[in-house]
Amino acid sequence: QISIFFFQIQGTPFGNCLSLSDGPIDNSTGIPFFYVTPKDNSVADLMKNSTASLTLPEAEGDSCRKMIVDPDDPRCVRLILTGQMVTVPPEEIEFAKQALFSRHPVMRKWPRSYEWFFMKMNIQHVLLQNWYGGITTVALEEYFKATPSKA
């Protein structure tokens, strides 16, 4: 019955939760990398239209817990990246592999029959929502200048 459902919504963007990494723990780049399969409907969609947005909630940080608010509450910061999803070029495959497998070791054991490959987002816009309503645009150069905090 699932295949019938997807046939009915063919051409409509299909959202999904995907594991990602922006680099090994000691080398965060800010560029999200993914290990994906063409058998995933959302990846099949990206092959037809590579435009995507990615919302990264602050749910893992301490501030939401300190404020005692739900991670989905708009007072918990959300970073929103938009851009084009592209296949990682050959010269970046080793970095993508290190980035993803160091943070998600189980990926190494995923079944090879699924034809896994690496994608990354070429970021075009960075947006920050940290309260009800408004969203702030962050310049790409400022985003890439940021250094990760040591948690």
For each residue, the residues with C-beta under 8 A, 3 or more apart:
1: 4 5
2: 5 6
3: 6 7
4: 1 7 8
5: 1 2 8 9
6: 2 3 9 10 14 41
7: 3 4 10
8: 4 5
9: 5 6 12 14
10: 6 7
11:
12: 9
13: 45 49
14: 6 9 41 42 45
15: 42
16: 40 41 42
17:
18: 34 36 42
19: 34 35 100 103 104 107
20: 32 33 34 54 100
21: 24 32 33 99 100 102 103 104
22: 28 29 30 31 32 33 99
23: 27 28 29 31 33 95 98 99
24: 21 27 98 99 102 103
25: 28 102 103
26:
27: 23 24 99
28: 22 23 25 148
29: 22 23 99
30: 22 123 143 144 146
31: 22 23 120 121 123
32: 20 21 22 54 81 120 121 123
33: 20 21 22 23 88 95 96 99 100 118 119 120
34: 18 19 20 85 100 118 119 120
35: 19 96 100 104 107 110 116 117 118
36: 18 40 43 116 117 118 119
37: 40 43 114 115 116 117
38: 43 44 47 115 117
39: 43 44 114 115
40: 16 36 37 43 44
41: 6 14 16 44 45
42: 14 15 16 18 45 46
43: 36 37 38 39 40 46 47 119
44: 38 39 40 41 47 48
45: 13 14 41 42 48 49
46: 42 43 49 50 52 85 119
47: 38 43 44 50
48: 44 45
49: 13 45 46
50: 46 47 84 85 86
51: 82 83 84 85
52: 46 82 83 84 85 121
53: 80 81 82
54: 20 32 80 81 82 121
55: 78 79 80
56: 78 79 80 81
57: 71 72 76 77 78
58: 61 63 64 71 76 77 78 79
59: 64 71 76
60:
61: 58 64 65 76 77 151
62: 65 66
63: 58 66 67 76 77
64: 58 59 61 67 69 70 71 73 75 76
65: 61 62 68
66: 62 63
67: 63 64 75 76
68: 65
69: 64 73 75 76
70: 64 73 76
71: 57 58 59 64 76
72: 57 76
73: 64 69 70 76
74: 78 129 130 131 132 133
75: 64 67 69 130 131 132
76: 57 58 59 61 63 64 67 69 70 71 72 73
77: 57 58 61 63 128 129 130
78: 55 56 57 58 74 128 129 130
79: 55 56 58 126 127 128
80: 53 54 55 56 125 126 127 128 129 135
81: 32 53 54 56 121 123 125 126 127
82: 51 52 53 54 123 124 125 127
83: 51 52 121 122 123 124 125
84: 50 51 52 121 122 124
85: 34 46 50 51 52 119 120 121 122
86: 50 119 120 121 122
87: 117 118 119
88: 33 92 93 96 117 118 119 120
89: 92 93
90: 93
91:
92: 88 89 95 96 118 120
93: 88 89 90 96 97 118
94: 97 98
95: 23 33 92 98 99
96: 33 35 88 92 93 99 100 118 120
97: 93 94 100 101 118
98: 23 24 94 95 101 102
99: 21 22 23 24 27 29 33 95 96 102 103
100: 19 20 21 33 34 35 96 97 103 104 107 118
101: 97 98 104 105 107 108
102: 21 24 25 98 99 105
103: 19 21 24 25 99 100
104: 19 21 35 100 101 107
105: 101 102 108
106: 109 110
107: 19 35 100 101 104 110 116
108: 101 105
109: 106
110: 35 106 107 114 116
111: 114
112: 115 116
113:
114: 37 39 110 111
115: 37 38 39 112
116: 35 36 37 107 110 112
117: 35 36 37 38 87 88
118: 33 34 35 36 87 88 92 93 96 97 100
119: 33 34 36 43 46 85 86 87 88
120: 31 32 33 34 85 86 88 92 96
121: 31 32 52 54 81 83 84 85 86
122: 83 84 85 86
123: 30 31 32 81 82 83 126 140 143
124: 82 83 84 140
125: 80 81 82 83 137 140
126: 79 80 81 123 137 138 139 140 143
127: 79 80 81 82 135 136 137 138
128: 77 78 79 80 135 136 137 138
129: 74 77 78 80 134 135 136
130: 74 75 77 78 136
131: 74 75 134
132: 74 75
133: 74
134: 129 131
135: 80 127 128 129
136: 127 128 129 130
137: 125 126 127 128
138: 126 127 128 142 143
139: 126 142 143
140: 123 124 125 126 143 144
141: 144 145
142: 138 139 145 146
143: 30 123 126 138 139 140 146
144: 30 140 141
145: 141 142
146: 30 142 143
147:
148: 28
149:
150:
151: 61
